[in-house]
C-alpha cells in the first residue's frame, strides 16, 4: 500500500507498507523514516528500554571487567 506525500518527517515523501519477520511497518521512500504501527509503549516501558545493562563486577577505563 502506498500513501503519496504523507511522510510525517519530510512532508514530501511517499510511504509504503510492508512486513518482515519482525512485523508490519511503514517506510518513506525519500528520507527512510520507519514506523512500526503495531508497537505502542507506555512511559514505563520506554524508560525501561533505555536503562543501561549493568554488568556485575568492577569495570576499568577500557570497559573491561576486572577480576575481583
C-alpha positions as a Markdown table, in Angstrom:
| # | Residue | x | y | z |
|---|---|---|---|---|
| 1 | Unk | 0.0 | 0.0 | 0.0 |
| 2 | Unk | 1.3 | 3.5 | -0.9 |
| 3 | Unk | 0.5 | 6.8 | 0.7 |
| 4 | Unk | 1.5 | 9.7 | -1.5 |
| 5 | Unk | 3.2 | 12.7 | 0.2 |
| 6 | Unk | 2.2 | 11.6 | 3.7 |
| 7 | Unk | 5.6 | 11.3 | 5.5 |
| 8 | Unk | 5.5 | 13.0 | 8.9 |
| 9 | Unk | 9.2 | 13.6 | 8.9 |
| 10 | Unk | 9.9 | 15.2 | 5.4 |
| 11 | Unk | 6.3 | 16.0 | 4.4 |
| 12 | Unk | 7.0 | 15.3 | 0.7 |
| 13 | Unk | 7.9 | 11.6 | 0.9 |
| 14 | Unk | 5.8 | 8.7 | -0.2 |
| 15 | Unk | 5.1 | 5.9 | 2.4 |
| 16 | Unk | 4.8 | 2.3 | 1.6 |
| 17 | Unk | 3.6 | -0.5 | 3.9 |
| 18 | Unk | 5.5 | -3.8 | 4.1 |
| 19 | Unk | 6.2 | -6.6 | 6.6 |
| 20 | Unk | 9.2 | -8.7 | 7.6 |
| 21 | Unk | 10.0 | -11.3 | 10.3 |
| 22 | Unk | 9.6 | -8.5 | 13.0 |
| 23 | Unk | 6.1 | -7.4 | 11.9 |
| 24 | Unk | 4.4 | -4.8 | 9.7 |
| 25 | Unk | 5.9 | -1.4 | 9.1 |
| 26 | Unk | 5.7 | 1.8 | 7.0 |
| 27 | Unk | 8.7 | 3.4 | 5.4 |
| 28 | Unk | 9.3 | 6.6 | 3.4 |
| 29 | Unk | 10.9 | 6.2 | 0.0 |
| 30 | Unk | 12.6 | 9.6 | 0.1 |
| 31 | Unk | 14.0 | 10.0 | 3.7 |
| 32 | Unk | 13.9 | 6.5 | 5.1 |
| 33 | Unk | 11.7 | 7.2 | 8.1 |
| 34 | Unk | 10.2 | 4.0 | 9.5 |
| 35 | Unk | 7.1 | 3.5 | 11.6 |
| 36 | Unk | 6.0 | 0.3 | 13.3 |
| 37 | Unk | 2.3 | 1.0 | 13.8 |
| 38 | Unk | 1.5 | -2.1 | 16.0 |
| 39 | Unk | 4.1 | -1.1 | 18.7 |
| 40 | Unk | 3.0 | 1.4 | 21.2 |
| 41 | Unk | 4.9 | 1.6 | 24.5 |
| 42 | Unk | 3.8 | 3.1 | 27.8 |
| 43 | Unk | 6.0 | 5.6 | 29.5 |
| 44 | Unk | 7.3 | 3.0 | 31.9 |
| 45 | Unk | 8.2 | 0.5 | 29.1 |
| 46 | Unk | 10.0 | 3.2 | 27.2 |
| 47 | Unk | 12.1 | 4.2 | 30.2 |
| 48 | Unk | 12.9 | 0.5 | 30.9 |
| 49 | Unk | 14.2 | 0.1 | 27.3 |
| 50 | Unk | 16.6 | 3.0 | 27.7 |
| 51 | Unk | 18.1 | 1.8 | 31.0 |
| 52 | Unk | 21.7 | 0.6 | 30.6 |
| 53 | Unk | 22.6 | -3.0 | 31.2 |
| 54 | Unk | 24.6 | -3.4 | 34.4 |
| 55 | Unk | 27.5 | -5.9 | 34.4 |
| 56 | Unk | 28.4 | -7.3 | 37.8 |
| 57 | Unk | 32.0 | -6.6 | 38.8 |
| 58 | Unk | 34.3 | -3.7 | 38.6 |
| 59 | Unk | 34.9 | -2.2 | 35.1 |
| 60 | Unk | 38.2 | -0.5 | 34.3 |
| 61 | Unk | 38.7 | 2.5 | 31.9 |
| 62 | Unk | 38.7 | 0.3 | 28.8 |
| 63 | Unk | 35.3 | -1.1 | 29.7 |
| 64 | Unk | 36.7 | -4.5 | 30.6 |
| 65 | Unk | 35.6 | -6.4 | 33.6 |
| 66 | Unk | 38.3 | -6.8 | 36.2 |
| 67 | Unk | 38.6 | -10.0 | 38.2 |
| 68 | Unk | 38.0 | -9.5 | 41.9 |
